[in-house]
């Protein structure tokens, strides 16, 4: 059996909003803000309708959904986001209860994608690992970093997802997101730009699984054309995946490791995948790619009812904080400053050398001045204001000549 990848359903985003699927029943619950409450931060849980997922015996228990959705805010800055899947009573639905969040992807229809030629920007994704994207904890202690994903006026979102029921009876679940955002962010908050790295490139994200073997998939190379700092990298793998490496110029700068939880003796599913913070910097010419590692000996991949293996994925979503490069004019100005300072210091040292080496000459000169009867006296003449520190001090000889 073959499931569609992440990008194929997104081709329909080029159509108008009027022809897109109808909005789900969206409900929002206010939560207690955890980051920057002193700046008016808001934290909400937004539910995007309920979904009845067919039993395992029907289409392998896979249910797809896609819909235009409203953003949690406008003219704001999102500082935290995390996907959730729950039952109607509020308890968590995951692999241990027979319900699998296969994957969800959020897109901003107001911008083009940062990597691929797509009419919308992929800015968030999650699988059953449900990794939280917390921009405030990217470089140091939680809740301290002034960083987020901006949402501008007139931007709209689109969500694509797949849910998988591993039981023989249907299950009803609610898909939701936790958002925290600043309605009026301060000017010093920086913006995170999402970059999607995929072993499937800009085509289908699905790649073939292999049974009872160890294998890896490598993404196409992304040639950087920008300066910036990598604030956060979140990885996504399917069952059988062990870890994912992110490379910059052939050197690994981030490793995201998968942790498994067993629902029973035979089932072994991904429950968590690490993320990386402060993964270094990038500059024009840098080559970025990822490598997803699988070991289906240790962790069996998902299989359809007919025994065929479900395709696997390898995705890393990296968030870049753009920075301005040093310009040539700034370098020239800096060089000029160094030259001037060096010249001043050299002149001072030369003068000091002369004074020390010619001390007899200086003494004779001063003795000559004293022999003529010159002495320093005070004056109240207002015309001497331009003398600076010597204001009010003149030399006068014994005959009163100045």
C-alpha positions in Angstrom: 0.0 0.0 0.0 1.2 3.6 -0.8 0.4 6.7 1.3 0.7 10.2 -0.1 3.7 12.2 1.1 3.7 15.6 2.8 4.0 17.7 -0.3 1.6 16.1 -2.7 -1.6 17.3 -0.9 -0.1 20.8 -0.8 -0.2 21.3 -4.5 -3.8 22.4 -4.1 -2.8 25.4 -2.1 -2.4 27.4 -5.3 -6.2 27.5 -5.7 -8.2 30.3 -4.2 -9.3 30.2 -0.6 -13.0 29.9 -1.8 -12.2 26.5 -3.3 -10.3 25.1 -0.3 -12.0 22.7 2.1 -14.3 24.4 4.6 -13.1 25.6 8.0 -13.3 23.1 10.8 -15.2 23.8 14.0 -12.5 25.9 15.7 -12.6 26.5 19.5 -10.1 28.3 21.6 -9.4 28.0 25.3 -7.3 30.5 27.2 -4.4 29.2 29.2 -2.0 30.8 31.6 0.9 32.5 29.8 4.3 31.1 30.6 6.6 33.4 28.6 6.9 37.1 29.0 3.6 37.7 30.8 4.9 41.1 31.8 4.7 42.0 28.0 1.1 40.8 27.7 1.9 37.3 26.3 -1.1 35.1 25.7 -1.3 31.3 25.7 -4.2 29.4 24.1 -5.2 25.9 23.1 -7.0 25.9 19.8 -8.9 22.8 18.8 -9.5 22.2 15.1 -12.6 20.0 15.1 -13.1 16.3 16.0 -12.1 13.5 13.7 -13.5 10.0 13.5 -10.7 7.7 12.5 -11.8 4.4 10.9 -10.7 1.0 12.3 -7.5 -0.7 11.3 -9.5 -3.0 9.0 -10.4 0.0 6.8 -7.7 1.6 4.7 -5.2 0.4 7.3 -6.8 2.8 9.8 -5.4 5.9 8.0 -7.5 9.1 7.9 -6.4 12.2 6.1 -7.5 15.8 6.7 -6.6 19.2 5.2 -8.2 22.6 5.7 -7.8 26.3 5.7 -7.7 27.6 9.3 -7.4 31.0 10.9 -4.1 31.9 12.6 -4.2 32.2 16.4 -3.5 36.0 16.1 -2.6 38.7 13.6 0.1 41.3 13.8 1.7 39.2 16.5 4.7 37.0 17.3 4.4 33.3 18.0 6.9 32.2 20.7 5.7 28.7 21.3 3.7 26.0 19.4 3.0 22.3 20.0 0.6 19.8 18.4 -1.7 17.7 20.5 -4.1 14.8 19.9 -6.7 14.0 22.6 -9.9 12.2 23.1 -13.2 14.0 23.9 -12.6 13.6 27.6 -9.3 15.5 27.4 -7.0 12.4 27.8 -4.0 12.0 25.5 -4.4 9.9 22.4 -1.1 8.3 21.3 0.4 5.0 20.3 -0.1 3.6 23.8 -3.9 4.0 23.3 -3.8 2.8 19.7 -4.0 6.2 18.1 -1.1 7.6 16.1 -0.5 11.2 15.0 1.1 10.2 11.7 2.0 13.7 10.8 0.7 17.3 10.6 2.1 20.2 8.7 1.1 23.9 9.1 1.6 26.3 6.2 1.4 30.1 5.9 -0.4 31.0 2.7 0.8 34.6 2.9 4.4 33.7 2.1 6.3 31.4 -0.3 8.3 28.5 1.1 11.8 29.2 2.1 13.3 26.2 0.3 11.0 24.8 -2.4 9.0 26.6 -5.1 5.7 26.4 -3.3 2.9 28.9 -2.9 2.9 28.6 0.9 5.6 28.5 3.7 5.9 25.4 5.8 6.6 26.7 9.3 5.6 23.9 11.6 5.3 20.1 11.6 4.9 17.3 14.0 4.5 13.5 14.2 3.7 11.3 17.1 6.8 12.7 18.8 4.9 16.0 19.2 8.1 18.1 19.6 7.4 21.6 21.1 8.9 24.6 19.2 9.9 27.0 22.0 11.6 30.0 20.5 12.3 31.5 23.9 14.6 28.6 24.9 16.8 28.5 21.9 20.1 29.9 23.1 19.9 29.9 26.9 17.4 29.5 29.8 13.8 28.9 29.0 11.6 32.0 28.5 14.6 34.4 28.0 15.1 34.6 24.3 13.5 37.5 22.3 12.5 35.4 19.3 9.4 34.2 17.5 7.6 33.5 14.2 5.7 36.6 13.1 2.2 36.6 11.8 1.3 39.6 9.7 -2.1 41.1 8.8 -4.1 39.3 6.1 -2.1 36.0 6.4 -4.0 32.7 6.5 -3.0 29.2 7.5 -3.5 25.8 6.0 -3.1 22.4 7.8 -2.5 19.0 6.3 -2.5 15.8 8.4 -2.8 12.1 8.7 -4.1 10.2 11.7 -3.8 6.4 12.1 -6.0 4.1 14.2 -4.3 0.9 15.2 -7.4 -0.6 16.9 -10.2 -2.7 15.3 -12.8 -0.1 16.3 -13.1 3.5 15.2 -11.9 6.2 17.5 -12.9 9.9 17.7 -10.2 12.3 18.6 -9.6 16.1 18.7 -6.6 17.6 17.0 -5.4 20.9 18.7 -2.4 23.2 19.0 -1.0 25.1 21.9 0.1 28.6 20.9 1.8 31.3 22.9 2.2 34.7 21.3 2.8 38.3 21.9 0.0 40.5 20.6 2.3 43.6 20.5 5.9 42.4 20.3 8.6 44.8 21.2 10.9 46.0 18.4 13.9 44.1 19.9 12.3 40.7 19.3 13.9 38.9 16.3 12.1 36.8 13.7 12.6 33.1 13.0 12.6 31.9 9.4 11.7 28.2 8.8 13.8 26.1 6.4 12.5 22.6 5.5 15.2 19.9 4.8 13.7 16.7 3.5 15.3 13.4 2.2 12.6 13.5 -0.5 13.8 16.9 -1.6 11.0 19.1 -3.0 8.9 16.2 -4.2 7.3 13.4 -2.2 8.5 13.1 1.4 7.9 9.4 1.4 10.8 7.0 0.7 10.8 3.2 0.7 11.2 1.3 4.0 13.3 -1.8 4.2 12.6 -4.8 6.4 15.1 -6.2 8.9 18.0 -4.0 7.8 20.0 -0.9 8.6 19.8 1.9 6.0 19.9 5.7 5.6 18.6 8.4 3.3 20.3 11.7 2.5 18.6 14.9 1.4 19.6 17.1 -1.5 22.0 19.9 -0.6 20.7 23.3 0.2 23.2 25.9 -0.8 22.9 28.8 1.7 22.7 32.3 0.3 22.3 34.1 3.6 23.9 35.0 6.9 22.3 33.9 10.1 22.3 31.8 13.3 20.4 28.5 13.5 18.2 28.8 16.6 16.4 25.5 16.6 16.2 22.3 14.6 13.3 19.8 15.1 13.5 16.3 13.4 10.8 13.9 12.2 11.2 10.1 11.5 8.9 7.2 11.2 9.0 3.9 13.1 12.3 2.2 12.5 14.2 5.5 12.6 17.0 5.8 15.2 18.4 9.3 14.6 18.8 12.1 12.1 21.9 14.2 11.5 22.0 17.8 10.1 25.2 18.6 8.2 26.9 21.9 7.4 29.7 21.5 4.9 30.0 17.7 5.6 30.2 18.3 9.4 27.3 17.3 11.7 26.0 20.2 13.7 22.9 18.5 15.1 21.8 15.0 16.0 18.1 14.3 16.9 17.6 10.9 18.5 14.3 9.0 18.6 13.0 7.4 21.8 10.6 4.5 21.6 7.7 3.4 23.8 6.2 0.0 23.6 2.4 -0.3 23.6 2.6 -4.1 24.0 5.1 -6.9 23.4 4.9 -6.6 19.6 4.4 -2.9 19.1 7.3 -0.4 19.4 6.7 3.2 18.3 8.5 6.5 18.4 7.3 8.6 21.3 9.9 11.4 21.3 12.6 12.9 19.1 15.2 15.3 20.4 15.7 18.8 19.0 18.8 20.9 18.8 19.2 24.5 20.0 21.9 27.0 19.0 23.2 24.8 16.2 25.7 27.3 14.9 25.8 29.9 12.1 25.5 29.9 8.4 26.9 32.0 5.6 26.6 32.2 1.8 28.1 29.2 0.2 27.5 26.8 3.1 26.1 23.5 2.1 23.3 22.0 4.3 21.8 18.5 4.1 20.4 15.9 6.4 20.8 12.1 6.8 18.1 9.9 8.3 19.1 6.6 9.8 16.9 3.6 10.1 17.3 0.2 11.9 14.3 -2.0 11.3 16.1 -4.9 13.0 15.8 -3.1 16.3 12.5 -1.3 15.6 10.1 -2.8 13.0 8.5 -0.3 10.6 4.8 0.2 10.2 3.1 -2.3 7.9 -0.2 -2.3 6.1 -2.8 -5.1 6.4 -1.5 -6.8 3.3 2.0 -7.0 4.8 3.6 -4.3 2.7 5.7 -1.7 4.5 4.6 1.9 4.9 7.1 4.4 3.5 9.3 6.3 5.9 10.4 9.9 6.1 13.4 12.0 7.2 12.7 15.7 7.8 14.4 18.5 9.7 12.8 21.9 10.2 15.4 24.5 11.0 14.7 28.0 12.2 17.1 30.7 11.1 17.7 34.1 12.7 18.9 36.2 9.9 21.8 38.6 10.5 23.5 41.3 8.4 27.0 40.5 7.1 29.9 42.9 7.7 30.0 45.3 4.8 33.1 46.5 3.0 32.6 50.1 4.1 32.4 48.9 7.7 35.6 47.0 7.3 37.3 50.1 5.8 36.1 52.3 8.6 37.4 49.8 11.1 40.8 49.6 9.4 41.0 53.4 9.3 40.3 53.6 13.0 43.1 51.1 13.7 45.5 53.1 11.5 44.7 56.3 13.3 45.0 54.8 16.8 48.3 53.2 15.8 49.7 56.4 14.4 48.8 58.4 17.6 50.4 55.8 19.8 53.5 55.7 17.7 53.8 59.5 17.8 53.4 59.5 21.5 56.0 56.9 22.0 58.4 58.7 19.7 58.0 61.9 21.6 58.6 60.1 24.9 61.7 58.6 23.4 63.0 62.1 22.4 62.4 63.5 25.8 64.3 60.7 27.5 67.2 60.7 25.1 67.5 64.5 24.9 66.9 65.3 28.5 70.0 67.6 28.6 68.6 69.7 25.7 65.2 70.1 27.4 66.8 71.1 30.7 69.0 73.7 29.0 65.9 75.1 27.2 64.0 75.5 30.5 67.1 77.0 32.2 67.2 79.6 29.4 63.6 80.6 30.1 64.3 80.9 33.8 67.4 82.9 33.2 65.3 85.6 31.5 63.2 85.8 34.6 60.0 84.3 33.1 57.6 82.9 35.6 54.0 81.7 35.5 51.4 84.1 36.9 47.6 84.2 37.2 45.6 86.6 35.0 41.9 87.6 35.0 41.9 88.5 31.3 38.7 87.1 29.8 40.4 87.0 26.4 42.4 84.0 27.5 39.4 81.6 27.6 40.7 79.7 24.6 43.7 78.5 26.5 41.8 75.4 27.8 43.5 73.9 30.8 46.1 76.8 30.8 43.3 79.4 31.2 44.5 82.3 33.4 48.2 81.2 33.3 50.7 83.3 31.4 54.5 83.7 31.4 55.9 87.1 32.5 59.5 88.3 32.6 61.0 90.3 35.4 60.3 93.6 33.4 56.6 92.8 33.1 56.7 91.8 29.4 54.3 89.1 28.4 
